[in-house]
Amino acid sequence: MSKQTLNAKIRTVSGKTAAKKLRQVGSIPAVMYNDKGESTMLEVNEVEFNKIWRTVTPTTSINLVVDGKEHLALIKDTEYNIRTDKVLHADFFVPAADEKLVMNIKVHYSGTPAGVLKGGFKKERNNQIKVKAAIADLPETIVADISKINVSEALRVKDLELSKNVEVLTDKELPLVTVSPAR
């Protein structure tokens, strides 16, 4: 899947009044932080940002284009007004390309376990794992096929198929899904 692109412009004015003026013209004030802790004030188009923001996960990297220069970034935080259904502010994090990030990744399950078809009961024990990877290698989500799990068997962290560039920090023996026999 190709990365989504968000265009941004550097802004020079800050403060409450400047932020209100930006929002009135359809922009959102934002800040981009890098791995050294330096920050850059930005403005992004509200419609463009909302299209991306409503579809990403906390581990989805996007191409943030700031005045023509591309950065691989994560949407780290947003300030959101629930009454007006609008994003008021966004924070982006741009790590160094080789920096390893520690993130919790959601695990989704596909299929019906064979043991359930034989009368067993499926129990989802854990739905996320902790991994360490560079931003370019971070999976958005992990999809695990559970259709081969029989009664009294389990899908464990070690059974997940992940890229060799992704280091799993969660205990490899941790059960994610188990199928118990009927009583």
HUBELUR-V149794 format. One line per field, one symbol per residue. ss: DSSP state (2 for helix, 1 for strand, 0 for the rest). psi: psi as a letter, one per 30 degrees, with the letter a starting at -180 (. if undefined). burial: # if it has 16 or more other ideal C-beta (glycine too) atoms within 10 Angstrom, else .. Layout:
ss->???
psi->???
burial->???
//
This chain:
ss->000011111100000222222222001111111100001111111222222220000000111111001111111111111000011111111100000111111111110002222000111100011111112220001111100000001111222000000011000000111111000
psi->klkkkkklkkkfklleeeeeeeefgglkklkkkaffgklkklklkeeeeeeeeffllfgkkljjjjhfkkkjlkjelkkkjfefhkkfkkkkkjlkefkkkjlkkkkkkklkkeeefgglkkjjekgllklklleffkkelkkkkgfgklkgllkleffkjlkffjkkfkkffkkekljllk.
burial->...#.#.#..#.......#..##...#######......#######.##..##.....####.#.#....#####...........#..######....##.#.#.#.#...####...#........#.#.###.###..#.#.#..#.#.#####.##.#...#.#.#....#####....
//
